[in-house]
Amino acid sequence: MFAYHHHSKKGMVNGHIGNGRVASVPDQSSLMDNNALIYHDGNLYSGSVEALIQHIVPTATYYPDRTYIFAFILCSRLFIKPYELLQEVCQLCVLQQNLHDRIIDRDRFSRFGPNIVQLLSEWTETFPYDFRNERMMRFLKDITQKCTSIDPTLRKGVGQLMQTLIRRLAMLEKYEEILAKVNAAAADRMHMLRANPAAFQTNIIEICPDPYILAQQLTHIELERLTNIGPEEFVQTFMKKELDEKISLEEVKRTNNLEAYVEWFNRLSYLVATEVCMHIKKKHRARLIEYFIDVAKECFNIGNFNSLMAILAGLNMSPVARLKKTWGKVNTQKFEVLENLMDPTSNFGNYRQALRAAIQRAKASIGGCDRMVVPFFSLLVKDIYFLNEGCSNRLVSGHVNFDKFWQLAKQITEFITWKQVDCPFSRERQALNYLLTAPVFTENSLYLASYESESPDNDFERERFKTIRGSTKKTHGDKLK
């Protein structure tokens, strides 16, 4: 992944992009025409949508900075649909290179052609999900076919571009099919257990006795889910407020993989609580709590902060936290250390410090386990959300606030780096299957199991127990989602 820095000026002539020539930086207070790009301290600060689009279009002698390409394609969808942006880029290329003329300057095109293919390669590699749209694919094929018909030497590069894109989209489709099968398998298991509650006997320690191995399997799941999130999904999570009336929410809100990852966090938290609460015997519950504390510690050592936080969230759920007699049998020293690490005070200051240390460790590592960083994902999404909410997309002048786009792009660039790491651990299929498909209790069912294990000890709990028991059938199968 490229190193991130603000894009400095490439040239601006009468408010338009020059061919790589450096222009003087306008004064911060200067008012320029609608097509201008404004620079502060040598960095692109703002501009009209039209000027920003022009700035991404390569010529025979100019190619946009990679950080600008990423930031603009990422955030431009707040103002223009990706297929409309690609259409604009293609039209500008055709006009500027006179590609409709009978006689084409092949010498100039031989310098322009590789640049437009390179731009399209960066777009398809970094934002492949944009090309699930039929219009995107049509524009991509049209411009690449036009280019290869003029300069056949581009065919190899275009062929590689298309093969890589098709392979990536096929991988995404396969991933979505696997997710659907996993969800169906989980539903089937719950259906069978409702029919035969006695079958709900296996616990996770029997499946995977070693906490370190389970932490490895959790990391497999985390990295698989993380890898399949497109960087644009972060922007699309808060697009609802940015939409023009002409753009439908269904058309742009493609955040399925991000949402599936958040659902995984919730599932893991409920699975932890279920594993503890399902046991009648106190010693079994205490053993499960200590087991999950050890798993959480191993997740921290690996750099898997998302599973770590999900496990802590599960152990802190009220149906588990209220089991005082059970916790009395647990050595909570390690738990308290982990709790302090993930303390939400000071905006998760302890966690952020640990995350920075993990990032430095990953950068210094040549390979293997030390390269992995799985961030606490909900906090990452929250940080990006508040960055979006705290800065306007438009300045008073009407220009796009590109300084905000730089900040969004910088945060999401770090995410891309994290998700590109391969998981070095061996897969344990039985453990993975259990983590993904084992039935989990609903919140009410967790409370019911908790009260049945350790009786309510105040009026509020007694009233709640009475209400839940009255509305829930007393069969174990009916406790399942």
N, C-alpha and C positions, 0 to 999 in steps of 0.2 A: 504494500500500500504506500502511496506517496506521502512524503512528509508534508505536514500542513503548515501553510503560512498565507498571509493575505496576499492577494494578487496585486502586483504593482502595475502601473500604467504601461500600456503597449503603444499608445499613440492615439490622438484624438484630433481630427481635423474638422473644424467648423461643426463640432458636435458629433462627428462621425468617426468611426474607427479608421485609423490610417494603416498603412501596410507595415506595421511594426515600428514605425518611427516614433521616437519619444517626444511627446509634447510637453509644454510647461504645465505644471500642476495649477489648476485654477485656485484662486483665493477661496477660503471656506465660505465667505459671505457672498461670493459672486453668484449672480442669477444668470442662468444660461437657458438656451432654448430647450424645447421639449425633448429633443433627441440627444441631449448632452449626457455624458458620464461625468460624475463629480468625484474627485479624488481628495482625500485628506491625508496629509503626511505621506504621499506617494502610494496610498492604498485606495482601491475602489471603494467608494462610500455609498453612492446612490446613483440612480439613473432611471430613465423612462424604460418601460417594458420593451419598447421598440429598440432602444439603444443597447439594452442588455442582450436582446436576441441577436442584433447585429454583431455584438462583441464576441459571440460564441461561434460565428461563422468563419471558417478558415478561408484563406486566399492562397495564391501561389507563394506569397512571401510572409504570411502571417499565420501563426497557429496559437489559439488561446491557451493560457496557462491551465494545467491539469486541475489545480485547486479551484479555479474559476468554473471549469466545466462541471465538476462535481457539485459545487455549491449552487450553481444556477439550475442545472437539471433537477437537483433535489428539491429546491424551493420554488422554482418557477411554477410548479403545479398549483400554487396558491392563487395564481392569476390566469393561467392558461393551461388547457388540457395537454398532456404529453403529445398526443397525436397532432394537435394544432401547432405545437412548438416545432415538431419535426417537419410538418408541412411548411411552416414559415422558413425554417432553415434550408430545406430543399429548394424552395422557390427563390430565396436569396442567392443560393449557389448557382442556380440556373441563370438568373438575371445577371449576376456579377461576372460570370464566366462566359456569358453569351452562348450558352449551350443549345439554344434554339436556332442559332445561325447555321447556314449551310456550310460555311467554312469556319472551322474552329482553330484557334491558335494552339496547336498541339504541343508546342514547346512550353507555353505557359501552363497548359493543362497537365503536362507531365509532372509539374511541380505542385499543382493544386490537387490532383487526383489522390495521391497518397495521404494528403492532409485530411480530406473529407472522409476517406476510408478509416483513417485513424480516429477521427472524432466519432464516427459511427461505432467503431470497435469499443471505444471507452464507454459509450452510452449502453451498448448491448451487454457489456461485461459487468458494469456496475449496477444497471437498472434493467435487468432482463425481463422483469415482470411487466414492464411497460409494453412489451411486445407480445403480450397475450391478446392485445387489442388488434383486431383485424386491420383497422386503418393504419396502425403503426407498421405492421408487417407489409402492407401494400406500399406505403411511402418508402420504407426501407428497400424493398425489392425494386421499386421504380428508379430510385436514385442510383443504386448500385449497378443495375443493369445499364443505365445510361452511361455511367462512368466506364464500365468494362467494355461497352461497345465502342467508346472513343479510344480507350487505352487498354488493350488486352492484357498488358502486364499486371493490371490490378486484379485479375481473376483469382490468383492464388490467395491474396489477402482477403478478398471478398468471400471466397469459399471457406476460408478458416473462420471468418467472422460468423457466417451463417451456420456452420457446423457447431461452433461453440455455443451459439444462441439456442439452436434446436436441442442440443444436448442438455443445456441448463433448464430449458422449459420442460423437457421430458423428465428430468430429475425432480422438478417441482411437482409435476403431475403424479409421479410415482410416490413422492412423499405424502401428498394429499390422499392418495389411495390407501397408503399404509395407515395414516391417521384415522381414516374412516373405518378400516378393518379393526384397528385397536378399539375404537369407540364401540363398534358392533360387538366385539368379543367381550368387552366389559358389560355391555347391556345383556348379553346372553348369560354371563355368569350370574348376574343379579337375578335374572329370570329363573334360572335353575335353583338358586339358593332360596328364593321365595317358595319354590315348590318343595325344597328339602333343606330346611334351616340347619339340620344337624351336620350338613356338609361343610358348614362354616367353622372349621376347626384349625386349619393350618395357620400359623403365624409367620411373620417375616424372618424371625430368627431361625426357624426350621429350614426355610428356603435358602437363607444366606447368613450363616452364623458369624462371619467375619465382618465387622463394621467397615473396615477399609475396603473390602471388595464391594460392599453395597455403595459406599461413597463413589467408587469408580463407576459403578453402573448408573448412578444418578448423574454423574458427569457426562456419560454417554448420551443420556436423554437430553440433558441441558444443551450440549453442543449441537445435537441434531436439530433441536427446536430452534436454537439460536441461528444456526447456519441458514435456515430456510426463511428467515425474516428479511424482507427487502428493506434497504435503508429508507426508501420512500414511505414505508408504512408508518414511520414515526411522524412524518409531516401530515399524512392522511388521517391520523388519529384526531387531529384538531382542525381538520378542514371544514367541518360543519359550520363553524362561525365565519369562515372566510369565503364561503361559497357565494357566487353571484346567483341571481335567481335563475339564470339560463342553464346552470349546471346542476344536475340532479345529484343528490347525495349517494344514491346507489351506484352512479357511474364512477365516482372517484373514491369512495370509501372502501378501498380494497385493503383490509388490514387483517385478513383471516389468520395469517401465520403469527402475527403479533398477538392476536387474541387467543390463539391456541396455546401460546407460550404462557400467557397469564393464567389460563385455565389449568395448565399443568402445575403451576405454583400452588393454586388453590387445592388441586387434587392431592398433591403431596402433603400439604398441611392437614387436610382431612384424613388422609390415610394414616398419618402419624397418630392423630387423636383416636381414630378407630382402632388401631392396633393396641393402644393402651386400654381404652375403655371396654373393649370386647371381652376382657378376661374377668372372671368372677373372683379369682384368687388374688389377694393383695401382692404376694411375692412375685406373681407373674407380671402384674402391672408394673411393679418396681423394676423388674428385670428389663421390660420393654423400654421404660423411660431411660434407664442407664445405657441401654443399647443405642437408642437414638441420640443420646448425648455424645456417645463415642463416634457415631456416624457423622454428626455435625462437626465434631472436632476434626475428623479426617477430611471432611469437605473444606474446612478452613485451610488445612495444610495443603490441599490440592490447589486452592484458589477458586473453589466453587462456592461463591458467596450466595448465589440464588437458592441452591438446595439448603445451605446452612440456614438462611433466613426462613425458608418454608418449614424446616424442621422445628426451629424455635417458635415459629408462629403456631404450629400444631401443639407443641407442649404447653404453650401459653393460652390456648383456648380454654375458656371457663370450665367446660366439663372435665378437662384434665387438671387444670390448675387447682380446682377445688378439692382434689383428692388428697387431703392433708395426711391421712394415715399412710397412704401409698408413698407420698413424697418423703415421709418420715423415715422410710426404709432406703432412701436414695442418697448416695454421696453427691451432693449438689455443687461441689467445689468447681468442677469443670464447667458445669452449666452456668454458674454465676460469672465465670470468666468470659464465656461465649456471649452471655446476655450483655455484659458490659461492652463487649466489642461491637455489638449490634444495637447499642443504646440509641434511640432516636433523638435524644437531646442534642442541642447544638447542631441541628440539621444533620444528624448521623455523623458527627465529627470523627468519632473513633473508627467507624466503618470506612469513611473516606480516607483516613490516614492508612488503614490497612490495605485498602484498594490501591492507593498510590505505591505502597511498598510492593504489592503483588505485581503491579505494572512494571516497576523498575526491575524486579526479579525476572519477569518475562522478557524484557528487552535485553537483559544481560545473558539470558540462557541461549545456548546453541540449539537445544531441542529437548524433547521429552516432556515430563510432567511440569517442569518449572515454567514452561511457555504458556500455560493455560491461565486465563482469567475469565471467570464467568461472573459478571457483575450482578448485584441485587437489582433485578430488572425493573421492578415497579418503581424504584427510586430513580433509575435512569429515565424512564418514561416521564416521571413527575418533574425531573429537572428540565427536560426538553419542553414539557408543557408550560412550565412557569417562565422559561425563557421566551417562549412564544407569546404568552399572555402579557409579559412585562415590557415587550417592545412592539411598537406599531409596525405594520408591514409597509405603511406609506408615511412619508414625511409631509410636512405642511405644504411643501412645494408640489406635492403630487407624485414625486419620485418614489421608486421602490427603495426601501431602507435596506440596502445591501449589506450594511454593517451587521445587521441582525442575521442575515443569511450566512455570513462568515461564521458567526458564533454557533448557529445551528449545525452547520456543516462540520465544524471542528469537533463537536460532541459526537456526532454520528460517525465521523471518520474513526474515532477510537473504537466504537462499536464494531465497525467493519474489520478492524485489525483483530479484535478478540474472536470474532466468529470464523476467521480463516484458519484457526489452529485445528489440526487433526487430533482426535482423542487417542492417546497411545495405549490405553488399557485394553485388556482382553474382554470380550463380551461374555457374560454369563446369561444365557438365554432364559433360564428359569427365573432368575432374579429380575431380569428386565420385564418379562411377561407379568410377573406378580406386581411389580411397581406400576405397570401401565393398566392392568385389568382387574386387580383385586377390588372387590366391592368396598365402598366406603359408606359410613353412616351419614345421614342428614344431621343437621344441628340438633333438632329435637330428639332424634334417636341417640345422639351422643349424650345429651342431658339425661335421657331416660336410663341409659346404661350406667352413667356415672352415679345417679341417685340410687340405683339398685345395688351398686357396689359399695357406696358409702352414703348412708342415709342423709337426707337434708338436715342441716344443723341450724336453720333459722326459719322464721315465718315466710320470708320471701321464697326460699328454696322449696319449702313444703307446699306452698301454693302453686308454684311452678310445676313441681312434680305431679301434683294432683291434676293440673290442667293437661299436662302432656300425656299422662297415663290415661286420662279419660278420652283423649282423642287419638290414641295410638293402640293398635291391637298388640296383645302381649305375646306375639310370636316373634322369634328372632328374625325371620325372613322379612317381616314388615318393618324392620328397622332400617332396611337398606334403601338406598336411593332407587 
